[in-house]
Amino acid sequence: MLSGLPVNVVMISSLIIALVSLIVAILSWSSASRVKRRITRVLRGGGINIEESLAKTYDEAATAKQAASEFDQRLSLLESKQAQTLSKFGLVRFNPFDDTGADLSFSLALLNEYGDGVVMTSLWGRNEVRLYAKPVIKRDSRYALSQEERSAIDLAATTRLPKDSHPAETSS
């Protein structure tokens, strides 16, 4: 007898401890096997170890971060340039002379997002056509503007196309 316990109790207790240890070992082996399969799947079955895979992933992430930064810079430049393009227009047709029969004269304003650009006016007469161009800065010109030119500038500055729309689709 060990420590006052019968041998049968000690043997049964040892056997139970051994069985529990065996079950824990089997479960641990099974869990490790599943983890190994997952890692192999993540590493695409190649002969790459996890350190190499993590280093490669880190390098790819750094490259992607650099590319994203370059795209942000390009996007900012494009947005800046787009704001400077003559993307707004306003057209006003009118009849400046009493002896002509139609609205063949016009004022056309071409502006950017800042209200800078040009306003052109064509005056059609029976014997001649005159064309005038005036620079526009912040929706105004250092030259005197006619009422039609002012209307064309205002129209260009305030007209907005709906998003995802083509100009031909909006004129029904």
N, CA and C atoms as an extended XYZ file, in Angstrom:
516
Properties=species:S:1:pos:R:3:atomname:S:1:resname:S:1:resid:I:1 pbc="F F F"
N         0.820       -1.182        0.000 N   MET     1
C         0.000        0.000        0.000 CA  MET     1
C         0.864        1.245        0.000 C   MET     1
N         0.488        2.133       -0.866 N   LEU     2
C         1.176        3.421       -0.950 CA  LEU     2
C         0.376        4.446       -0.196 C   LEU     2
N         0.983        5.007        0.757 N   SER     3
C         0.373        6.085        1.532 CA  SER     3
C        -0.990        5.680        2.062 C   SER     3
N        -1.192        4.516        2.337 N   GLY     4
C        -2.426        4.068        2.947 CA  GLY     4
C        -3.545        3.829        1.963 C   GLY     4
N        -3.309        3.888        0.618 N   LEU     5
C        -4.349        3.619       -0.366 CA  LEU     5
C        -4.161        2.198       -0.898 C   LEU     5
N        -5.264        1.541       -1.182 N   PRO     6
C        -5.128        0.202       -1.744 CA  PRO     6
C        -4.517        0.269       -3.143 C   PRO     6
N        -3.831       -0.753       -3.572 N   VAL     7
C        -3.154       -0.819       -4.853 CA  VAL     7
C        -4.159       -0.710       -5.998 C   VAL     7
N        -5.320       -1.262       -5.845 N   ASN     8
C        -6.345       -1.204       -6.896 CA  ASN     8
C        -6.743        0.239       -7.198 C   ASN     8
N        -6.882        1.054       -6.207 N   VAL     9
C        -7.284        2.450       -6.382 CA  VAL     9
C        -6.165        3.206       -7.087 C   VAL     9
N        -4.931        2.932       -6.700 N   VAL    10
C        -3.799        3.606       -7.324 CA  VAL    10
C        -3.700        3.198       -8.789 C   VAL    10
N        -3.880        1.929       -9.103 N   MET    11
C        -3.811        1.449      -10.482 CA  MET    11
C        -4.937        2.043      -11.328 C   MET    11
N        -6.121        2.058      -10.806 N   ILE    12
C        -7.269        2.598      -11.558 CA  ILE    12
C        -7.074        4.105      -11.775 C   ILE    12
N        -6.611        4.784      -10.761 N   SER    13
C        -6.364        6.228      -10.895 CA  SER    13
C        -5.287        6.487      -11.935 C   SER    13
N        -4.230        5.698      -11.923 N   SER    14
C        -3.157        5.848      -12.899 CA  SER    14
C        -3.666        5.567      -14.310 C   SER    14
N        -4.490        4.549      -14.432 N   LEU    15
C        -5.058        4.202      -15.733 CA  LEU    15
C        -5.945        5.328      -16.256 C   LEU    15
N        -6.757        5.905      -15.405 N   ILE    16
C        -7.645        7.021      -15.803 CA  ILE    16
C        -6.800        8.223      -16.227 C   ILE    16
N        -5.763        8.525      -15.479 N   ILE    17
C        -4.876        9.645      -15.828 CA  ILE    17
C        -4.203        9.371      -17.165 C   ILE    17
N        -3.771        8.153      -17.405 N   ALA    18
C        -3.125        7.783      -18.663 CA  ALA    18
C        -4.106        7.919      -19.823 C   ALA    18
N        -5.342        7.479      -19.647 N   LEU    19
C        -6.353        7.598      -20.714 CA  LEU    19
C        -6.672        9.059      -21.017 C   LEU    19
N        -6.825        9.861      -19.987 N   VAL    20
C        -7.091       11.291      -20.191 CA  VAL    20
C        -5.915       11.923      -20.920 C   VAL    20
N        -4.694       11.575      -20.545 N   SER    21
C        -3.505       12.102      -21.215 CA  SER    21
C        -3.481       11.688      -22.671 C   SER    21
N        -3.848       10.430      -22.961 N   LEU    22
C        -3.889        9.938      -24.331 CA  LEU    22
C        -4.935       10.688      -25.158 C   LEU    22
N        -6.113       10.935      -24.590 N   ILE    23
C        -7.175       11.679      -25.286 CA  ILE    23
C        -6.712       13.114      -25.562 C   ILE    23
N        -6.074       13.754      -24.593 N   VAL    24
C        -5.575       15.121      -24.782 CA  VAL    24
C        -4.514       15.144      -25.876 C   VAL    24
N        -3.646       14.137      -25.898 N   ALA    25
C        -2.600       14.067      -26.924 CA  ALA    25
C        -3.213       13.905      -28.310 C   ALA    25
N        -4.224       13.050      -28.437 N   ILE    26
C        -4.888       12.839      -29.732 CA  ILE    26
C        -5.569       14.122      -30.199 C   ILE    26
N        -6.281       14.799      -29.298 N   LEU    27
C        -6.940       16.058      -29.649 CA  LEU    27
C        -5.910       17.120      -30.044 C   LEU    27
N        -4.799       17.189      -29.346 N   SER    28
C        -3.742       18.154      -29.679 CA  SER    28
C        -3.148       17.852      -31.038 C   SER    28
N        -2.903       16.569      -31.314 N   TRP    29
C        -2.351       16.178      -32.610 CA  TRP    29
C        -3.328       16.540      -33.731 C   TRP    29
N        -4.613       16.287      -33.518 N   SER    30
C        -5.635       16.602      -34.518 CA  SER    30
C        -5.702       18.113      -34.765 C   SER    30
N        -5.676       18.896      -33.702 N   SER    31
C        -5.724       20.354      -33.825 CA  SER    31
C        -4.483       20.869      -34.553 C   SER    31
N        -3.320       20.355      -34.217 N   ALA    32
C        -2.086       20.766      -34.882 CA  ALA    32
C        -2.128       20.405      -36.359 C   ALA    32
N        -2.707       19.260      -36.671 N   SER    33
C        -2.816       18.831      -38.061 CA  SER    33
C        -3.708       19.789      -38.854 C   SER    33
N        -4.825       20.212      -38.268 N   ARG    34
C        -5.718       21.174      -38.932 CA  ARG    34
C        -5.023       22.513      -39.151 C   ARG    34
N        -4.290       22.977      -38.150 N   VAL    35
C        -3.559       24.239      -38.278 CA  VAL    35
C        -2.520       24.130      -39.388 C   VAL    35
N        -1.823       22.985      -39.438 N   LYS    36
C        -0.819       22.780      -40.480 CA  LYS    36
C        -1.462       22.815      -41.867 C   LYS    36
N        -2.639       22.182      -42.026 N   ARG    37
C        -3.342       22.205      -43.313 CA  ARG    37
C        -3.739       23.631      -43.689 C   ARG    37
N        -4.215       24.406      -42.729 N   ARG    38
C        -4.608       25.795      -43.002 CA  ARG    38
C        -3.402       26.634      -43.416 C   ARG    38
N        -2.299       26.466      -42.716 N   ILE    39
C        -1.096       27.218      -43.059 CA  ILE    39
C        -0.624       26.829      -44.453 C   ILE    39
N        -0.674       25.546      -44.756 N   THR    40
C        -0.275       25.081      -46.088 CA  THR    40
C        -1.176       25.692      -47.151 C   THR    40
N        -2.477       25.774      -46.857 N   ARG    41
C        -3.406       26.381      -47.796 CA  ARG    41
C        -3.102       27.871      -47.968 C   ARG    41
N        -2.811       28.562      -46.868 N   VAL    42
C        -2.489       29.982      -46.935 CA  VAL    42
C        -1.203       30.197      -47.725 C   VAL    42
N        -0.252       29.334      -47.512 N   LEU    43
C         1.023       29.456      -48.221 CA  LEU    43
C         0.961       28.862      -49.611 C   LEU    43
N        -0.230       28.437      -50.020 N   ARG    44
C        -0.513       27.904      -51.352 CA  ARG    44
C         0.288       26.636      -51.658 C   ARG    44
N         0.557       25.890      -50.636 N   GLY    45
C         1.193       24.597      -50.834 CA  GLY    45
C         2.636       24.678      -51.262 C   GLY    45
N         3.170       25.894      -51.391 N   GLY    46
C         4.557       26.021      -51.832 CA  GLY    46
C         5.514       25.677      -50.718 C   GLY    46
N         6.767       25.641      -51.050 N   GLY    47
C         7.783       25.327      -50.071 CA  GLY    47
C         8.214       26.554      -49.286 C   GLY    47
N         7.298       27.488      -49.053 N   ILE    48
C         7.616       28.730      -48.358 CA  ILE    48
C         7.302       28.546      -46.879 C   ILE    48
N         8.217       28.993      -46.048 N   ASN    49
C         7.892       28.921      -44.630 CA  ASN    49
C         7.135       30.184      -44.218 C   ASN    49
N         6.633       30.186      -43.010 N   ILE    50
C         5.750       31.279      -42.580 CA  ILE    50
C         6.503       32.595      -42.487 C   ILE    50
N         7.773       32.584      -42.106 N   GLU    51
C         8.544       33.825      -42.021 CA  GLU    51
C         8.704       34.451      -43.404 C   GLU    51
N         9.018       33.608      -44.403 N   GLU    52
C         9.152       34.120      -45.769 CA  GLU    52
C         7.825       34.664      -46.279 C   GLU    52
N         6.750       33.955      -45.948 N   SER    53
C         5.427       34.400      -46.380 CA  SER    53
C         5.065       35.738      -45.759 C   SER    53
N         5.342       35.896      -44.461 N   LEU    54
C         5.036       37.165      -43.790 CA  LEU    54
C         5.907       38.292      -44.351 C   LEU    54
N         7.172       38.021      -44.617 N   ALA    55
C         8.055       39.047      -45.189 CA  ALA    55
C         7.565       39.459      -46.569 C   ALA    55
N         7.158       38.469      -47.367 N   LYS    56
C         6.650       38.757      -48.706 CA  LYS    56
C         5.362       39.587      -48.619 C   LYS    56
N         4.470       39.217      -47.711 N   THR    57
C         3.216       39.951      -47.531 CA  THR    57
C         3.492       41.382      -47.077 C   THR    57
N         4.449       41.553      -46.174 N   TYR    58
C         4.804       42.893      -45.705 CA  TYR    58
C         5.334       43.746      -46.858 C   TYR    58
N         6.212       43.163      -47.683 N   ASP    59
C         6.760       43.888      -48.833 CA  ASP    59
C         5.653       44.287      -49.813 C   ASP    59
N         4.732       43.360      -50.059 N   GLU    60
C         3.618       43.660      -50.970 CA  GLU    60
C         2.732       44.758      -50.408 C   GLU    60
N         2.499       44.739      -49.092 N   ALA    61
C         1.683       45.784      -48.462 CA  ALA    61
C         2.383       47.137      -48.560 C   ALA    61
N         3.692       47.162      -48.366 N   ALA    62
C         4.442       48.421      -48.476 CA  ALA    62
C         4.391       48.949      -49.906 C   ALA    62
N         4.503       48.054      -50.880 N   THR    63
C         4.418       48.456      -52.293 CA  THR    63
C         3.025       49.005      -52.604 C   THR    63
N         2.000       48.329      -52.106 N   ALA    64
C         0.627       48.789      -52.340 CA  ALA    64
C         0.388       50.146      -51.685 C   ALA    64
N         0.944       50.349      -50.506 N   LYS    65
C         0.789       51.629      -49.810 CA  LYS    65
C         1.455       52.746      -50.606 C   LYS    65
N         2.636       52.477      -51.164 N   GLN    66
C         3.344       53.457      -51.986 CA  GLN    66
C         2.538       53.774      -53.248 C   GLN    66
N         1.997       52.734      -53.887 N   ALA    67
C         1.194       52.938      -55.103 CA  ALA    67
C        -0.049       53.763      -54.780 C   ALA    67
N        -0.687       53.491      -53.649 N   ALA    68
C        -1.882       54.255      -53.253 CA  ALA    68
C        -1.523       55.721      -53.022 C   ALA    68
N        -0.375       55.960      -52.424 N   SER    69
C         0.067       57.336      -52.197 CA  SER    69
C         0.300       58.054      -53.529 C   SER    69
N         0.920       57.353      -54.483 N   GLU    70
C         1.137       57.948      -55.805 CA  GLU    70
C        -0.185       58.218      -56.516 C   GLU    70
N        -1.161       57.309      -56.375 N   PHE    71
C        -2.477       57.527      -56.978 CA  PHE    71
C        -3.170       58.725      -56.344 C   PHE    71
N        -3.026       58.896      -55.027 N   ASP    72
C        -3.616       60.059      -54.359 CA  ASP    72
C        -3.021       61.355      -54.909 C   ASP    72
N        -1.702       61.362      -55.116 N   GLN    73
C        -1.060       62.552      -55.663 CA  GLN    73
C        -1.542       62.829      -57.085 C   GLN    73
N        -1.635       61.775      -57.886 N   ARG    74
C        -2.121       61.949      -59.265 CA  ARG    74
C        -3.565       62.436      -59.274 C   ARG    74
N        -4.388       61.877      -58.391 N   LEU    75
C        -5.788       62.286      -58.321 CA  LEU    75
C        -5.895       63.755      -57.934 C   LEU    75
N        -5.098       64.185      -56.970 N   SER    76
C        -5.115       65.601      -56.580 CA  SER    76
C        -4.720       66.493      -57.742 C   SER    76
N        -3.697       66.079      -58.491 N   LEU    77
C        -3.270       66.857      -59.650 CA  LEU    77
C        -4.368       66.909      -60.706 C   LEU    77
N        -5.013       65.762      -60.974 N   LEU    78
C        -6.093       65.731      -61.966 CA  LEU    78
C        -7.279       66.585      -61.529 C   LEU    78
N        -7.621       66.531      -60.241 N   GLU    79
C        -8.729       67.353      -59.753 CA  GLU    79
C        -8.407       68.830      -59.904 C   GLU    79
N        -7.159       69.192      -59.631 N   SER    80
C        -6.737       70.583      -59.780 CA  SER    80
C        -6.809       71.019      -61.242 C   SER    80
N        -6.320       70.164      -62.131 N   LYS    81
C        -6.358       70.500      -63.559 CA  LYS    81
C        -7.789       70.534      -64.083 C   LYS    81
N        -8.626       69.616      -63.611 N   GLN    82
C       -10.019       69.578      -64.072 CA  GLN    82
C       -10.739       70.858      -63.674 C   GLN    82
N       -10.445       71.378      -62.497 N   ALA    83
C       -11.094       72.608      -62.051 CA  ALA    83
C       -10.709       73.788      -62.934 C   ALA    83
N        -9.569       73.684      -63.621 N   GLN    84
C        -9.094       74.767      -64.471 CA  GLN    84
C        -9.552       74.635      -65.919 C   GLN    84
N       -10.145       73.495      -66.277 N   THR    85
C       -10.597       73.320      -67.659 CA  THR    85
C       -11.884       74.090      -67.906 C   THR    85
N       -12.107       74.466      -69.147 N   LEU    86
C       -13.322       75.184      -69.508 CA  LEU    86
C       -14.450       74.172      -69.641 C   LEU    86
N       -15.075       73.864      -68.525 N   SER    87
C       -16.086       72.807      -68.492 CA  SER    87
C       -17.509       73.336      -68.358 C   SER    87
N       -17.662       74.629      -68.171 N   LYS    88
C       -19.000       75.221      -68.038 CA  LYS    88
C       -19.245       76.135      -69.223 C   LYS    88
N       -20.454       76.101      -69.704 N   PHE    89
C       -20.748       76.965      -70.838 CA  PHE    89
C       -22.154       77.541      -70.701 C   PHE    89
N       -22.315       78.699      -71.292 N   GLY    90
C       -23.619       79.346      -71.338 CA  GLY    90
C       -23.774       80.014      -72.701 C   GLY    90
N       -24.892       79.777      -73.354 N   LEU    91
C       -25.129       80.317      -74.694 CA  LEU    91
C       -26.423       81.121      -74.664 C   LEU    91
N       -26.325       82.361      -75.140 N   VAL    92
C       -27.494       83.242      -75.234 CA  VAL    92
C       -27.572       83.733      -76.671 C   VAL    92
N       -28.701       83.445      -77.317 N   ARG    93
C       -28.930       83.941      -78.689 CA  ARG    93
C       -29.787       85.199      -78.597 C   ARG    93
N       -29.537       86.137      -79.508 N   PHE    94
C       -30.297       87.390      -79.473 CA  PHE    94
C       -30.269       88.067      -80.844 C   PHE    94
N       -31.082       89.091      -80.975 N   ASN    95
C       -31.177       89.876      -82.199 CA  ASN    95
C       -30.774       91.314      -81.851 C   ASN    95
N       -29.538       91.737      -82.212 N   PRO    96
C       -29.077       93.064      -81.795 CA  PRO    96
C       -29.568       94.213      -82.678 C   PRO    96
N       -30.011       93.885      -83.908 N   PHE    97
C       -30.382       94.952      -84.850 CA  PHE    97
C       -31.852       94.823      -85.229 C   PHE    97
N       -32.496       95.950      -85.402 N   ASP    98
C       -33.917       95.945      -85.742 CA  ASP    98
C       -34.166       95.472      -87.169 C   ASP    98
N       -33.168       95.613      -88.048 N   ASP    99
C       -33.393       95.292      -89.454 CA  ASP    99
C       -33.095       93.828      -89.797 C   ASP    99
N       -32.821       92.991      -88.816 N   THR   100
C       -32.613       91.565      -89.082 CA  THR   100
C       -33.792       90.796      -88.513 C   THR   100
N       -34.035       89.638      -89.075 N   GLY   101
C       -35.255       88.945      -88.716 CA  GLY   101
C       -35.122       87.785      -87.754 C   GLY   101
N       -33.900       87.417      -87.307 N   ALA   102
C       -33.784       86.225      -86.467 CA  ALA   102
C       -32.719       86.440      -85.398 C   ALA   102
N       -32.720       85.543      -84.432 N   ASP   103
C       -31.728       85.588      -83.354 CA  ASP   103
C       -30.460       84.851      -83.810 C   ASP   103
N       -29.772       85.452      -84.778 N   LEU   104
C       -28.573       84.827      -85.333 CA  LEU   104
C       -27.299       85.260      -84.615 C   LEU   104
N       -27.364       86.225      -83.759 N   SER   105
C       -26.224       86.656      -82.964 CA  SER   105
C       -26.235       85.859      -81.659 C   SER   105
N       -25.058       85.752      -81.050 N   PHE   106
C       -25.003       84.985      -79.797 CA  PHE   106
C       -23.844       85.453      -78.936 C   PHE   106
N       -23.942       85.146      -77.653 N   SER   107
C       -22.843       85.288      -76.701 CA  SER   107
C       -22.631       83.911      -76.090 C   SER   107
N       -21.387       83.463      -76.092 N   LEU   108
C       -21.026       82.150      -75.568 CA  LEU   108
C       -19.964       82.337      -74.496 C   LEU   108
N       -20.278       81.899      -73.290 N   ALA   109
C       -19.312       81.969      -72.192 CA  ALA   109
C       -18.777       80.568      -71.933 C   ALA   109
N       -17.453       80.444      -71.858 N   LEU   110
C       -16.772       79.194      -71.515 CA  LEU   110
C       -15.967       79.451      -70.251 C   LEU   110
N       -16.330       78.771      -69.160 N   LEU   111
C       -15.707       79.040      -67.859 CA  LEU   111
C       -15.183       77.756      -67.219 C   LEU   111
N       -14.262       77.931      -66.276 N   ASN   112
C       -13.819       76.810      -65.447 CA  ASN   112
C       -14.534       76.882      -64.095 C   ASN   112
N       -14.138       76.025      -63.169 N   GLU   113
C       -14.804       75.974      -61.863 CA  GLU   113
C       -14.634       77.261      -61.056 C   GLU   113
N       -13.605       78.044      -61.366 N   TYR   114
C       -13.336       79.280      -60.628 CA  TYR   114
C       -14.022       80.496      -61.240 C   TYR   114
N       -14.723       80.303      -62.355 N   GLY   115
C       -15.385       81.419      -63.029 CA  GLY   115
C       -14.454       82.161      -63.967 C   GLY   115
N       -13.333       81.532      -64.322 N   ASP   116
C       -12.385       82.133      -65.262 CA  ASP   116
C       -12.587       81.513      -66.637 C   ASP   116
N       -12.329       82.300      -67.691 N   GLY   117
C       -12.464       81.767      -69.040 CA  GLY   117
C       -12.575       82.878      -70.069 C   GLY   117
N       -13.549       82.721      -70.955 N   VAL   118
C       -13.717       83.673      -72.048 CA  VAL   118
C       -15.209       83.773      -72.382 C   VAL   118
N       -15.602       84.948      -72.844 N   VAL   119
C       -16.941       85.121      -73.392 CA  VAL   119
C       -16.768       85.635      -74.815 C   VAL   119
N       -17.425       84.965      -75.750 N   MET   120
C       -17.341       85.349      -77.164 CA  MET   120
C       -18.720       85.796      -77.622 C   MET   120
N       -18.723       86.850      -78.374 N   THR   121
C       -19.981       87.368      -78.896 CA  THR   121
C       -19.852       87.521      -80.404 C   THR   121
N       -20.845       86.992      -81.089 N   SER   122
C       -20.904       87.124      -82.538 CA  SER   122
C       -22.118       87.979      -82.866 C   SER   122
N       -21.882       89.061      -83.564 N   LEU   123
C       -22.974       89.941      -83.994 CA  LEU   123
C       -23.165       89.737      -85.491 C   LEU   123
N       -24.332       89.243      -85.846 N   TRP   124
C       -24.646       88.946      -87.233 CA  TRP   124
C       -25.460       90.097      -87.802 C   TRP   124
N       -24.973       90.635      -88.914 N   GLY   125
C       -25.705       91.685      -89.628 CA  GLY   125
C       -25.900       91.246      -91.067 C   GLY   125
N       -26.652       92.019      -91.820 N   ARG   126
C       -26.930       91.654      -93.211 CA  ARG   126
C       -25.657       91.601      -94.052 C   ARG   126
N       -24.729       92.495      -93.788 N   ASN   127
C       -23.536       92.597      -94.634 CA  ASN   127
C       -22.262       92.074      -93.979 C   ASN   127
N       -22.300       91.837      -92.704 N   GLU   128
C       -21.078       91.391      -92.031 CA  GLU   128
C       -21.405       90.670      -90.721 C   GLU   128
N       -20.383       89.951      -90.264 N   VAL   129
C       -20.462       89.279      -88.967 CA  VAL   129
C       -19.249       89.724      -88.175 C   VAL   129
N       -19.466       90.132      -86.952 N   ARG   130
C       -18.369       90.553      -86.089 CA  ARG   130
C       -18.255       89.570      -84.925 C   ARG   130
N       -17.020       89.289      -84.557 N   LEU   131
C       -16.777       88.366      -83.450 CA  LEU   131
C       -15.892       89.063      -82.423 C   LEU   131
N       -16.345       89.057      -81.172 N   TYR   132
C       -15.615       89.681      -80.080 CA  TYR   132
C       -15.327       88.606      -79.027 C   TYR   132
N       -14.138       88.674      -78.442 N   ALA   133
C       -13.782       87.767      -77.350 CA  ALA   133
C       -13.239       88.605      -76.204 C   ALA   133
N       -13.713       88.295      -75.005 N   LYS   134
C       -13.273       89.040      -73.823 CA  LYS   134
C       -12.870       88.043      -72.738 C   LYS   134
N       -11.736       88.288      -72.084 N   PRO   135
C       -11.341       87.395      -70.995 CA  PRO   135
C       -12.273       87.578      -69.793 C   PRO   135
N       -12.483       86.496      -69.083 N   VAL   136
C       -13.343       86.521      -67.892 CA  VAL   136
C       -12.520       86.001      -66.719 C   VAL   136
N       -12.522       86.762      -65.625 N   ILE   137
C       -11.852       86.341      -64.390 CA  ILE   137
C       -12.846       86.519      -63.255 C   ILE   137
N       -13.106       85.439      -62.565 N   LYS   138
C       -14.084       85.426      -61.462 CA  LYS   138
C       -15.428       85.998      -61.911 C   LYS   138
N       -15.897       85.522      -63.050 N   ARG   139
C       -17.198       85.872      -63.621 CA  ARG   139
C       -17.322       87.352      -64.006 C   ARG   139
N       -16.187       88.028      -64.209 N   ASP   140
C       -16.214       89.434      -64.619 CA  ASP   140
C       -15.086       89.663      -65.614 C   ASP   140
N       -15.158       90.770      -66.337 N   SER   141
C       -14.136       91.095      -67.323 CA  SER   141
C       -13.672       92.526      -67.131 C   SER   141
N       -12.443       92.775      -67.522 N   ARG   142
C       -11.954       94.163      -67.446 CA  ARG   142
C       -12.540       95.002      -68.563 C   ARG   142
N       -13.169       94.353      -69.544 N   TYR   143
C       -13.867       95.043      -70.622 CA  TYR   143
C       -15.351       95.126      -70.273 C   TYR   143
N       -16.001       96.130      -70.805 N   ALA   144
C       -17.441       96.283      -70.550 CA  ALA   144
C       -18.190       95.088      -71.141 C   ALA   144
N       -19.095       94.543      -70.369 N   LEU   145
C       -19.883       93.387      -70.805 CA  LEU   145
C       -21.294       93.825      -71.164 C   LEU   145
N       -21.787       93.308      -72.271 N   SER   146
C       -23.176       93.584      -72.646 CA  SER   146
C       -24.099       92.748      -71.760 C   SER   146
N       -25.376       93.057      -71.841 N   GLN   147
C       -26.367       92.306      -71.062 CA  GLN   147
C       -26.364       90.828      -71.477 C   GLN   147
N       -26.224       90.564      -72.767 N   GLU   148
C       -26.215       89.185      -73.268 CA  GLU   148
C       -24.961       88.435      -72.798 C   GLU   148
N       -23.833       89.135      -72.801 N   GLU   149
C       -22.599       88.509      -72.312 CA  GLU   149
C       -22.707       88.195      -70.823 C   GLU   149
N       -23.241       89.108      -70.065 N   ARG   150
C       -23.441       88.888      -68.622 CA  ARG   150
C       -24.379       87.697      -68.414 C   ARG   150
N       -25.450       87.614      -69.213 N   SER   151
C       -26.394       86.489      -69.105 CA  SER   151
C       -25.712       85.164      -69.437 C   SER   151
N       -24.868       85.159      -70.448 N   ALA   152
C       -24.151       83.934      -70.826 CA  ALA   152
C       -23.202       83.503      -69.715 C   ALA   152
N       -22.516       84.465      -69.103 N   ILE   153
C       -21.616       84.146      -67.983 CA  ILE   153
C       -22.396       83.598      -66.802 C   ILE   153
N       -23.498       84.244      -66.461 N   ASP   154
C       -24.328       83.765      -65.348 CA  ASP   154
C       -24.879       82.371      -65.628 C   ASP   154
N       -25.298       82.146      -66.856 N   LEU   155
C       -25.827       80.832      -67.230 CA  LEU   155
C       -24.739       79.759      -67.113 C   LEU   155
N       -23.535       80.067      -67.582 N   ALA   156
C       -22.426       79.111      -67.493 CA  ALA   156
C       -22.070       78.819      -66.044 C   ALA   156
N       -22.086       79.829      -65.213 N   ALA   157
C       -21.674       79.660      -63.817 CA  ALA   157
C       -22.693       78.879      -62.994 C   ALA   157
N       -23.966       78.948      -63.379 N   THR   158
C       -25.003       78.331      -62.541 CA  THR   158
C       -25.577       77.037      -63.102 C   THR   158
N       -25.324       76.737      -64.360 N   THR   159
C       -25.887       75.535      -64.959 CA  THR   159
C       -25.092       74.320      -64.524 C   THR   159
N       -25.779       73.293      -64.041 N   ARG   160
C       -25.157       72.045      -63.608 CA  ARG   160
C       -25.858       70.890      -64.305 C   ARG   160
N       -25.060       69.962      -64.801 N   LEU   161
C       -25.632       68.739      -65.358 CA  LEU   161
C       -25.866       67.748      -64.228 C   LEU   161
N       -26.954       66.987      -64.301 N   PRO   162
C       -27.148       65.954      -63.293 CA  PRO   162
C       -26.016       64.938      -63.382 C   PRO   162
N       -25.673       64.327      -62.251 N   LYS   163
C       -24.619       63.311      -62.256 CA  LYS   163
C       -25.024       62.146      -63.144 C   LYS   163
N       -24.033       61.539      -63.739 N   ASP   164
C       -24.233       60.382      -64.612 CA  ASP   164
C       -25.186       60.696      -65.767 C   ASP   164
N       -25.085       61.904      -66.281 N   SER   165
C       -25.982       62.299      -67.360 CA  SER   165
C       -25.160       62.801      -68.527 C   SER   165
N       -25.641       62.549      -69.696 N   HIS   166
C       -25.028       63.060      -70.909 CA  HIS   166
C       -25.838       64.257      -71.367 C   HIS   166
N       -25.190       65.326      -71.851 N   PRO   167
C       -25.951       66.519      -72.253 CA  PRO   167
C       -27.068       66.225      -73.248 C   PRO   167
N       -26.869       65.282      -74.145 N   ALA   168
C       -27.911       64.977      -75.132 CA  ALA   168
C       -29.139       64.364      -74.480 C   ALA   168
N       -28.941       63.690      -73.347 N   GLU   169
C       -30.064       63.061      -72.656 CA  GLU   169
C       -30.923       64.066      -71.895 C   GLU   169
N       -30.343       65.228      -71.528 N   THR   170
C       -31.089       66.192      -70.723 CA  THR   170
C       -31.956       67.109      -71.560 C   THR   170
N       -31.714       67.194      -72.854 N   SER   171
C       -32.518       68.091      -73.694 CA  SER   171
C       -33.594       67.263      -74.405 C   SER   171
N       -34.729       67.145      -73.771 N   SER   172
C       -35.834       66.362      -74.337 CA  SER   172
C       -36.863       67.249      -74.943 C   SER   172
